[in-house]
Protein backbone atom coordinates (compact mmCIF):
# COMPACT_ATOMS: atom_id res chain seq x y z
CA UNK A 1 0.00 0.00 0.00
CA UNK A 2 1.59 3.22 -1.17
CA UNK A 3 1.23 6.33 0.91
CA UNK A 4 2.68 9.81 0.92
CA UNK A 5 5.83 8.54 2.64
CA UNK A 6 6.79 6.48 -0.40
CA UNK A 7 7.72 9.45 -2.57
CA UNK A 8 11.44 10.11 -2.81
CA UNK A 9 12.56 13.30 -1.17
CA UNK A 10 13.75 16.09 -3.39
CA UNK A 11 17.50 16.47 -3.17
CA UNK A 12 19.50 19.60 -3.66
CA UNK A 13 21.60 19.46 -6.80
CA UNK A 14 25.18 18.39 -6.20
CA UNK A 15 27.64 21.28 -6.22
CA UNK A 16 29.37 21.65 -9.56
CA UNK A 17 32.67 19.85 -9.53
CA UNK A 18 35.68 22.03 -10.29
CA UNK A 19 39.23 21.27 -11.32
CA UNK A 20 42.41 23.19 -12.07
CA UNK A 21 41.25 23.30 -15.70
CA UNK A 22 38.35 25.62 -14.79
CA UNK A 23 40.34 28.85 -14.41
CA UNK A 24 40.69 28.91 -10.61
CA UNK A 25 43.25 31.75 -10.37
CA UNK A 26 43.88 35.08 -12.09
CA UNK A 27 46.88 36.24 -14.12
CA UNK A 28 47.32 39.13 -11.67
CA UNK A 29 47.50 36.66 -8.76
CA UNK A 30 50.05 34.53 -10.61
CA UNK A 31 52.21 37.64 -11.20
CA UNK A 32 52.14 38.43 -7.47
CA UNK A 33 52.98 34.80 -6.78
CA UNK A 34 55.94 34.89 -9.14
CA UNK A 35 57.56 37.72 -7.15
CA UNK A 36 57.05 35.89 -3.85
CA UNK A 37 58.18 32.58 -5.36
CA UNK A 38 61.45 34.06 -6.65
CA UNK A 39 62.18 35.58 -3.24
CA UNK A 40 61.06 32.68 -1.03
CA UNK A 41 61.19 29.47 -3.10
CA UNK A 42 63.49 29.89 -6.09
CA UNK A 43 66.74 29.27 -4.21
CA UNK A 44 65.72 25.65 -3.54
CA UNK A 45 63.13 24.83 -6.24
CA UNK A 46 64.84 26.82 -9.02
CA UNK A 47 63.62 29.98 -10.73
CA UNK A 48 61.89 27.88 -13.40
CA UNK A 49 60.38 25.46 -10.81
CA UNK A 50 62.57 22.64 -12.14
CA UNK A 51 63.89 21.63 -8.73
CA UNK A 52 67.30 21.73 -7.12
CA UNK A 53 69.72 19.48 -5.31
CA UNK A 54 67.46 19.01 -2.30
CA UNK A 55 64.08 20.23 -3.58
CA UNK A 56 61.73 18.52 -6.03
CA UNK A 57 60.49 20.17 -9.23
CA UNK A 58 57.16 21.99 -9.06
CA UNK A 59 56.43 21.48 -12.74
CA UNK A 60 56.60 18.62 -15.22
CA UNK A 61 55.55 15.00 -15.33
CA UNK A 62 56.71 13.85 -11.90
CA UNK A 63 55.10 16.83 -10.16
CA UNK A 64 51.83 16.42 -12.06
CA UNK A 65 51.72 12.66 -11.43
CA UNK A 66 52.45 13.14 -7.73
CA UNK A 67 49.48 15.51 -7.20
CA UNK A 68 47.06 14.06 -9.77
CA UNK A 69 43.78 13.06 -8.11
CA UNK A 70 44.34 15.14 -4.99
CA UNK A 71 42.95 18.60 -4.33
CA UNK A 72 44.28 22.11 -4.38
CA UNK A 73 43.65 22.07 -0.63
CA UNK A 74 46.13 19.21 -0.25
CA UNK A 75 48.80 21.11 -2.16
CA UNK A 76 48.04 24.38 -0.35
CA UNK A 77 48.32 22.66 3.05
CA UNK A 78 51.65 21.10 2.06
CA UNK A 79 53.03 24.52 1.15
CA UNK A 80 51.45 26.19 4.18
CA UNK A 81 52.77 23.70 6.74
CA UNK A 82 56.20 22.80 5.33
CA UNK A 83 57.46 25.80 3.33
CA UNK A 84 59.73 27.62 3.27
CA UNK A 85 61.91 24.90 4.72
CA UNK A 86 63.90 27.40 6.81
CA UNK A 87 60.74 28.75 8.49
CA UNK A 88 57.61 26.69 7.76
CA UNK A 89 54.34 28.59 8.01
CA UNK A 90 56.03 32.01 7.92
CA UNK A 91 54.19 33.17 4.79
CA UNK A 92 50.59 34.41 4.91
CA UNK A 93 47.71 32.42 3.47
CA UNK A 94 47.44 35.03 0.71
CA UNK A 95 51.13 34.64 -0.18
CA UNK A 96 50.75 30.85 -0.26
CA UNK A 97 47.69 31.13 -2.54
CA UNK A 98 49.57 33.55 -4.82
CA UNK A 99 52.54 31.15 -5.06
CA UNK A 100 50.13 28.33 -5.86
CA UNK A 101 48.57 30.48 -8.63
CA UNK A 102 52.06 31.03 -10.07
CA UNK A 103 52.70 27.27 -9.97
CA UNK A 104 49.43 26.65 -11.84
CA UNK A 105 50.37 29.21 -14.48
CA UNK A 106 53.81 27.65 -15.05
CA UNK A 107 52.15 24.23 -15.36
CA UNK A 108 49.91 25.74 -18.08
CA UNK A 109 46.60 25.49 -16.29
CA UNK A 110 44.30 28.27 -17.55
CA UNK A 111 43.73 31.50 -15.65
CA UNK A 112 40.21 32.68 -14.90
CA UNK A 113 38.35 35.68 -13.52
CA UNK A 114 38.51 34.92 -9.79
CA UNK A 115 41.51 34.54 -7.52
CA UNK A 116 42.48 31.24 -5.99
CA UNK A 117 41.05 30.88 -2.49
CA UNK A 118 43.24 31.18 0.58
CA UNK A 119 41.12 28.82 2.72
CA UNK A 120 42.05 25.13 2.74
CA UNK A 121 38.41 24.04 3.05
CA UNK A 122 37.42 25.84 -0.16
CA UNK A 123 40.52 24.67 -2.00
CA UNK A 124 39.62 21.06 -1.19
CA UNK A 125 36.67 21.48 -3.59
CA UNK A 126 39.05 21.97 -6.54
CA UNK A 127 40.53 18.76 -7.97
CA UNK A 128 44.10 18.64 -9.22
CA UNK A 129 43.90 16.82 -12.56
CA UNK A 130 47.09 16.57 -14.58
CA UNK A 131 45.29 15.85 -17.86
CA UNK A 132 42.63 18.08 -19.30
CA UNK A 133 39.24 16.35 -19.00
CA UNK A 134 37.26 15.57 -22.13
CA UNK A 135 34.60 18.15 -22.95
CA UNK A 136 31.18 17.34 -21.51
CA UNK A 137 28.55 16.50 -24.11
C-alpha positions as CSV (number, residue, x, y, z in Angstrom):
1,X,0.0,0.0,0.0
2,X,1.6,3.2,-1.2
3,X,1.2,6.3,0.9
4,X,2.7,9.8,0.9
5,X,5.8,8.5,2.6
6,X,6.8,6.5,-0.4
7,X,7.7,9.4,-2.6
8,X,11.4,10.1,-2.8
9,X,12.6,13.3,-1.2
10,X,13.7,16.1,-3.4
11,X,17.5,16.5,-3.2
12,X,19.5,19.6,-3.7
13,X,21.6,19.5,-6.8
14,X,25.2,18.4,-6.2
15,X,27.6,21.3,-6.2
16,X,29.4,21.6,-9.6
17,X,32.7,19.8,-9.5
18,X,35.7,22.0,-10.3
19,X,39.2,21.3,-11.3
20,X,42.4,23.2,-12.1
21,X,41.3,23.3,-15.7
22,X,38.3,25.6,-14.8
23,X,40.3,28.9,-14.4
24,X,40.7,28.9,-10.6
25,X,43.3,31.8,-10.4
26,X,43.9,35.1,-12.1
27,X,46.9,36.2,-14.1
28,X,47.3,39.1,-11.7
29,X,47.5,36.7,-8.8
30,X,50.1,34.5,-10.6
31,X,52.2,37.6,-11.2
32,X,52.1,38.4,-7.5
33,X,53.0,34.8,-6.8
34,X,55.9,34.9,-9.1
35,X,57.6,37.7,-7.2
36,X,57.0,35.9,-3.9
37,X,58.2,32.6,-5.4
38,X,61.4,34.1,-6.7
39,X,62.2,35.6,-3.2
40,X,61.1,32.7,-1.0
41,X,61.2,29.5,-3.1
42,X,63.5,29.9,-6.1
43,X,66.7,29.3,-4.2
44,X,65.7,25.7,-3.5
45,X,63.1,24.8,-6.2
46,X,64.8,26.8,-9.0
47,X,63.6,30.0,-10.7
48,X,61.9,27.9,-13.4
49,X,60.4,25.5,-10.8
50,X,62.6,22.6,-12.1
51,X,63.9,21.6,-8.7
52,X,67.3,21.7,-7.1
53,X,69.7,19.5,-5.3
54,X,67.5,19.0,-2.3
55,X,64.1,20.2,-3.6
56,X,61.7,18.5,-6.0
57,X,60.5,20.2,-9.2
58,X,57.2,22.0,-9.1
59,X,56.4,21.5,-12.7
60,X,56.6,18.6,-15.2
61,X,55.6,15.0,-15.3
62,X,56.7,13.8,-11.9
63,X,55.1,16.8,-10.2
64,X,51.8,16.4,-12.1
65,X,51.7,12.7,-11.4
66,X,52.4,13.1,-7.7
67,X,49.5,15.5,-7.2
68,X,47.1,14.1,-9.8
69,X,43.8,13.1,-8.1
70,X,44.3,15.1,-5.0
71,X,42.9,18.6,-4.3
72,X,44.3,22.1,-4.4
73,X,43.6,22.1,-0.6
74,X,46.1,19.2,-0.2
75,X,48.8,21.1,-2.2
76,X,48.0,24.4,-0.3
77,X,48.3,22.7,3.1
78,X,51.7,21.1,2.1
79,X,53.0,24.5,1.1
80,X,51.5,26.2,4.2
81,X,52.8,23.7,6.7
82,X,56.2,22.8,5.3
83,X,57.5,25.8,3.3
84,X,59.7,27.6,3.3
85,X,61.9,24.9,4.7
86,X,63.9,27.4,6.8
87,X,60.7,28.8,8.5
88,X,57.6,26.7,7.8
89,X,54.3,28.6,8.0
90,X,56.0,32.0,7.9
91,X,54.2,33.2,4.8
92,X,50.6,34.4,4.9
93,X,47.7,32.4,3.5
94,X,47.4,35.0,0.7
95,X,51.1,34.6,-0.2
96,X,50.7,30.9,-0.3
97,X,47.7,31.1,-2.5
98,X,49.6,33.6,-4.8
99,X,52.5,31.2,-5.1
100,X,50.1,28.3,-5.9
101,X,48.6,30.5,-8.6
102,X,52.1,31.0,-10.1
103,X,52.7,27.3,-10.0
104,X,49.4,26.7,-11.8
105,X,50.4,29.2,-14.5
106,X,53.8,27.6,-15.1
107,X,52.1,24.2,-15.4
108,X,49.9,25.7,-18.1
109,X,46.6,25.5,-16.3
110,X,44.3,28.3,-17.6
111,X,43.7,31.5,-15.7
112,X,40.2,32.7,-14.9
113,X,38.4,35.7,-13.5
114,X,38.5,34.9,-9.8
115,X,41.5,34.5,-7.5
116,X,42.5,31.2,-6.0
117,X,41.1,30.9,-2.5
118,X,43.2,31.2,0.6
119,X,41.1,28.8,2.7
120,X,42.0,25.1,2.7
121,X,38.4,24.0,3.1
122,X,37.4,25.8,-0.2
123,X,40.5,24.7,-2.0
124,X,39.6,21.1,-1.2
125,X,36.7,21.5,-3.6
126,X,39.1,22.0,-6.5
127,X,40.5,18.8,-8.0
128,X,44.1,18.6,-9.2
129,X,43.9,16.8,-12.6
130,X,47.1,16.6,-14.6
131,X,45.3,15.8,-17.9
132,X,42.6,18.1,-19.3
133,X,39.2,16.4,-19.0
134,X,37.3,15.6,-22.1
135,X,34.6,18.2,-23.0
136,X,31.2,17.3,-21.5
137,X,28.6,16.5,-24.1
